[in-house]
Amino acid sequence: MRKKNKGFTLVEMVVTVSIFAILLGILVPSLNSIIGFRVQRAANSIASALDKTKIEASNRLVGEMRLEKRANGYYISYILDRGKVDGKENIKWNEDEEKIAPAKTLISYKVENSDEEIPLNVGDSIIITYKRETGGFLPLQNQNESYWNDLDVAGILEKGFTGGDYCSQIIIGGGGRKRVINLFKDTGKYEIQAG
């Protein structure tokens, strides 16, 4: 009697590889659409945060939006100055924090008069401020909390923020999709474009 070979035949291997290739062909576009959805959702979250910040700035002394990258993703929070309480600045840092995108999403920004995209790396953030009087944007602000604790916000608003670059674009990419948020510094308005 002959022993049966317990291996795979060529036909079985071809069928298995074919089924795997078909499943992979179905799965890859689905993953790209999921990642593309995350890009759109992140752009919408940033736009919503800009709207909220503009409203806060018109109601308070200062309203700012902070976009930060951490190891596990991108977060938006708010910095609100409600003026002095008992002789001390009443600054609320990291108010209403919200995760808007996973770390695999790529978010970068451009400053006015530059074509260089500056990526947000882990630990980096940008702070976008609205000017209460005109509704326009102010230059990008310092990113650390101790800076704000020692800051005379009312005095600076009277004299005006000096120096610093204006953020002109926020770029969100991933999964073959790209969204660009163009910021208009004089009006405080923005538009979202497909990149």
HUFENCOR-V926775 format. One record per residue. N is the residue number from 0. RES is the residue in three letters. OMEGA is omega as a letter, one per 40 degrees, with the letter a starting at -180 (* if undefined). Layout:
BEGIN
N:RES:OMEGA
N:RES:OMEGA
END
This chain:
BEGIN
0:MET:i
1:ARG:i
2:LYS:i
3:LYS:i
4:ASN:a
5:LYS:i
6:GLY:i
7:PHE:i
8:THR:i
9:LEU:i
10:VAL:i
11:GLU:i
12:MET:a
13:VAL:i
14:VAL:a
15:THR:i
16:VAL:i
17:SER:i
18:ILE:i
19:PHE:i
20:ALA:i
21:ILE:i
22:LEU:i
23:LEU:i
24:GLY:i
25:ILE:a
26:LEU:a
27:VAL:i
28:PRO:i
29:SER:i
30:LEU:i
31:ASN:i
32:SER:i
33:ILE:i
34:ILE:i
35:GLY:i
36:PHE:i
37:ARG:i
38:VAL:i
39:GLN:i
40:ARG:i
41:ALA:i
42:ALA:i
43:ASN:i
44:SER:i
45:ILE:i
46:ALA:i
47:SER:i
48:ALA:i
49:LEU:i
50:ASP:a
51:LYS:a
52:THR:i
53:LYS:i
54:ILE:i
55:GLU:a
56:ALA:i
57:SER:a
58:ASN:a
59:ARG:i
60:LEU:i
61:VAL:i
62:GLY:a
63:GLU:i
64:MET:i
65:ARG:i
66:LEU:a
67:GLU:i
68:LYS:i
69:ARG:a
70:ALA:a
71:ASN:i
72:GLY:a
73:TYR:a
74:TYR:i
75:ILE:i
76:SER:a
77:TYR:i
78:ILE:a
79:LEU:i
80:ASP:a
81:ARG:a
82:GLY:a
83:LYS:i
84:VAL:a
85:ASP:i
86:GLY:i
87:LYS:i
88:GLU:i
89:ASN:a
90:ILE:i
91:LYS:a
92:TRP:i
93:ASN:i
94:GLU:i
95:ASP:a
96:GLU:a
97:GLU:i
98:LYS:a
99:ILE:a
100:ALA:i
101:PRO:a
102:ALA:a
103:LYS:i
104:THR:a
105:LEU:i
106:ILE:i
107:SER:i
108:TYR:i
109:LYS:i
110:VAL:a
111:GLU:i
112:ASN:i
113:SER:i
114:ASP:a
115:GLU:i
116:GLU:i
117:ILE:a
118:PRO:i
119:LEU:i
120:ASN:a
121:VAL:a
122:GLY:i
123:ASP:i
124:SER:i
125:ILE:i
126:ILE:a
127:ILE:a
128:THR:i
129:TYR:i
130:LYS:a
131:ARG:a
132:GLU:a
133:THR:a
134:GLY:i
135:GLY:i
136:PHE:i
137:LEU:i
138:PRO:i
139:LEU:a
140:GLN:i
141:ASN:a
142:GLN:a
143:ASN:a
144:GLU:a
145:SER:i
146:TYR:a
147:TRP:a
148:ASN:a
149:ASP:a
150:LEU:i
151:ASP:a
152:VAL:a
153:ALA:i
154:GLY:a
155:ILE:i
156:LEU:i
157:GLU:a
158:LYS:a
159:GLY:i
160:PHE:i
161:THR:i
162:GLY:i
163:GLY:i
164:ASP:i
165:TYR:i
166:CYS:a
167:SER:a
168:GLN:i
169:ILE:a
170:ILE:i
171:ILE:a
172:GLY:i
173:GLY:i
174:GLY:i
175:GLY:i
176:ARG:a
177:LYS:i
178:ARG:a
179:VAL:i
180:ILE:i
181:ASN:a
182:LEU:i
183:PHE:a
184:LYS:a
185:ASP:a
186:THR:a
187:GLY:i
188:LYS:i
189:TYR:i
190:GLU:i
191:ILE:i
192:GLN:i
193:ALA:a
194:GLY:*
END
